Amino acid sequence: MPQPAPETLDALGLPRWLLRARAGSGAGEVAQATGGVAAVTDSEPAVAASRAGAVPPASTLAAASLAVSAPTNTGRSADVVETLEALRAEVAGCQACALAGGRTQTVFGNGNPHARWMFIGEAPGRDEDARGEPFVGKAGRLLGAMLNALGLTRDEVYVANVVKCRPPHNRDPEAAERAACRGYLDAQIRAVKPELLIALGRVAAASLLETDAALGTLRGRIHALPGSELPVVVTYHPAYLLRQPVHKARVWEDLLRARQLVVPQVV
C-alpha cells in the first residue's frame, strides 16, 4: 500500500510531529508517534494484546484467525453484489420504525463489496438523506481525507450507518430505531466479510459492541464484535471532529492501530 504524502496528512490538520507516523510505519514507530503503545511479541496471544490496548503484530492476528482474506472467486463476487443489492431493495421499502415516515430516501451504504475495512457511522444527515449515500458533505470529505492519509480511497472500503433513515433534526437514533435496523447492518457485515470494523462515534460503538460505555473508555484498544472474532476499533465521528478538531490527533492514533490489524495479502 502506498505511503500517504505529507500534504495529505497536512490536510487533516494534524500536528507536525504526527507526520512521522505514516500508515505504513512499523510497530515501533507507531508506538513512538502515538505516545507509547505497549509492545507485543509474536508469542503473545492476540487477546492479551487487545486487553492491553496494544497493537498485535500481523502474524499473531493471522494465527488467531482475526483476518479474512479477500475473495478471489468471481462467482462469489457476483453473489455478494447480488446479496447487497437485494438487501438494499429490502431496506428501501422498510417501515419497521417511525423514521421511515420522515425520510427522503433510505441510505443503505456503498463501497467495495469485498472491502477489508468497513466504516460504520450512526445515521444519515441532511445531505445523506438527500443523496441516498452515506458520509457526503463536510463530514464525508473529512472521512475521505482520513482514508487518503492511510493510502486508501472510498472505493477501497465499505461505508454504512447503524440506521438507514435520517432521524429528525439529526438527533441520535433511539434504541428502538437502532434495533429495527440492526438486522440490516449485520447482513451487510456478513456479506462484505471485512477484516475489521471502524466504529465512528459513540452511537456506532455502543450499537456494535452492545455497551453503554463512554467513547473515551472504548478508544485505545481493540474490541471484538459480540459473538465473533471480528476486530472493532472505536474512534471519533468525522462530524464531531469538525466541531472539535483538537481530537484529530487521537483519530490518527486509532487509525494507525487499525492499520496494524490488516494482515498483508500473500500474492
Solvent accessible surface area in square Angstrom, and as a share of the most:
residue,aa,sasa,rsa
1,M,111,0.49
2,P,100,0.63
3,Q,100,0.44
4,P,6,0.04
5,A,37,0.28
6,P,56,0.35
7,E,118,0.53
8,T,33,0.19
9,L,0,0.00
10,D,62,0.32
11,A,74,0.57
12,L,7,0.04
13,G,53,0.51
14,L,13,0.06
15,P,50,0.31
16,R,159,0.58
17,W,111,0.39
18,L,0,0.00
19,L,24,0.12
20,R,120,0.44
21,A,0,0.00
22,R,65,0.24
23,A,4,0.03
24,G,45,0.44
25,S,15,0.09
26,G,46,0.44
27,A,62,0.48
28,G,57,0.55
29,E,70,0.31
30,V,3,0.02
31,A,20,0.15
32,Q,125,0.56
33,A,1,0.00
34,T,16,0.10
35,G,72,0.70
36,G,56,0.54
37,V,25,0.14
38,A,59,0.46
39,A,100,0.77
40,V,26,0.15
41,T,81,0.47
42,D,98,0.51
43,S,103,0.66
44,E,69,0.31
45,P,79,0.50
46,A,10,0.08
47,V,81,0.47
48,A,44,0.34
49,A,2,0.02
50,S,25,0.16
51,R,195,0.71
52,A,71,0.55
53,G,11,0.11
54,A,0,0.00
55,V,14,0.08
56,P,1,0.01
57,P,37,0.23
58,A,33,0.25
59,S,64,0.41
60,T,10,0.06
61,L,2,0.01
62,A,54,0.42
63,A,89,0.69
64,A,36,0.28
65,S,79,0.51
66,L,31,0.15
67,A,29,0.23
68,V,68,0.39
69,S,92,0.59
70,A,34,0.26
71,P,44,0.28
72,T,133,0.77
73,N,92,0.47
74,T,116,0.68
75,G,42,0.40
76,R,64,0.23
77,S,38,0.24
78,A,62,0.48
79,D,84,0.44
80,V,8,0.05
81,V,68,0.39
82,E,120,0.54
83,T,69,0.40
84,L,9,0.05
85,E,86,0.39
86,A,64,0.50
87,L,18,0.09
88,R,84,0.31
89,A,70,0.54
90,E,102,0.46
91,V,1,0.01
92,A,55,0.43
93,G,53,0.51
94,C,22,0.13
95,Q,135,0.60
96,A,66,0.52
97,C,35,0.21
98,A,94,0.73
99,L,7,0.04
100,A,13,0.10
101,G,76,0.74
102,G,68,0.65
103,R,44,0.16
104,T,97,0.56
105,Q,70,0.31
106,T,20,0.11
107,V,0,0.00
108,F,2,0.01
109,G,1,0.01
110,N,42,0.22
111,G,34,0.33
112,N,49,0.25
113,P,34,0.22
114,H,33,0.15
115,A,2,0.02
116,R,50,0.18
117,W,4,0.01
118,M,0,0.00
119,F,1,0.00
120,I,0,0.00
121,G,0,0.00
122,E,38,0.17
123,A,18,0.14
124,P,3,0.02
125,G,15,0.14
126,R,165,0.60
127,D,57,0.30
128,E,18,0.08
129,D,11,0.06
130,A,65,0.50
131,R,146,0.53
132,G,14,0.14
133,E,68,0.30
134,P,1,0.01
135,F,10,0.04
136,V,17,0.10
137,G,19,0.18
138,K,139,0.59
139,A,16,0.12
140,G,8,0.07
141,R,161,0.59
142,L,15,0.07
143,L,0,0.00
144,G,16,0.15
145,A,19,0.15
146,M,4,0.02
147,L,1,0.00
148,N,70,0.36
149,A,0,0.00
150,L,0,0.00
151,G,17,0.16
152,L,6,0.03
153,T,67,0.39
154,R,64,0.24
155,D,119,0.62
156,E,75,0.34
157,V,0,0.00
158,Y,5,0.02
159,V,0,0.00
160,A,0,0.00
161,N,3,0.02
162,V,1,0.00
163,V,1,0.00
164,K,1,0.00
165,C,11,0.07
166,R,64,0.23
167,P,1,0.01
168,P,68,0.43
169,H,174,0.78
170,N,80,0.41
171,R,84,0.31
172,D,65,0.34
173,P,3,0.02
174,E,95,0.42
175,A,68,0.53
176,A,75,0.58
177,E,11,0.05
178,R,60,0.22
179,A,73,0.57
180,A,35,0.27
181,C,10,0.06
182,R,50,0.18
183,G,48,0.46
184,Y,31,0.12
185,L,0,0.00
186,D,40,0.21
187,A,18,0.14
188,Q,0,0.00
189,I,13,0.07
190,R,154,0.56
191,A,12,0.09
192,V,1,0.00
193,K,100,0.42
194,P,2,0.01
195,E,5,0.02
196,L,0,0.00
197,L,0,0.00
198,I,0,0.00
199,A,0,0.00
200,L,0,0.00
201,G,5,0.05
202,R,124,0.45
203,V,4,0.02
204,A,0,0.00
205,A,0,0.00
206,A,14,0.11
207,S,12,0.08
208,L,0,0.00
209,L,22,0.11
210,E,124,0.56
211,T,40,0.23
212,D,149,0.77
213,A,37,0.28
214,A,60,0.47
215,L,18,0.09
216,G,54,0.52
217,T,80,0.47
218,L,7,0.04
219,R,37,0.14
220,G,29,0.28
221,R,92,0.33
222,I,11,0.06
223,H,27,0.12
224,A,52,0.41
225,L,18,0.09
226,P,55,0.35
227,G,93,0.89
228,S,53,0.34
229,E,101,0.45
230,L,24,0.12
231,P,3,0.02
232,V,0,0.00
233,V,3,0.02
234,V,1,0.01
235,T,0,0.00
236,Y,24,0.09
237,H,25,0.11
238,P,0,0.00
239,A,32,0.25
240,Y,67,0.26
241,L,2,0.01
242,L,84,0.42
243,R,163,0.59
244,Q,80,0.36
245,P,77,0.48
246,V,113,0.65
247,H,30,0.13
248,K,34,0.14
249,A,19,0.14
250,R,112,0.41
251,V,3,0.02
252,W,2,0.01
253,E,39,0.17
254,D,0,0.00
255,L,1,0.00
256,L,0,0.00
257,R,18,0.07
258,A,0,0.00
259,R,44,0.16
260,Q,33,0.15
261,L,5,0.02
262,V,5,0.03
263,V,28,0.16
264,P,94,0.59
265,Q,94,0.42
266,V,147,0.85
267,V,187,1.08
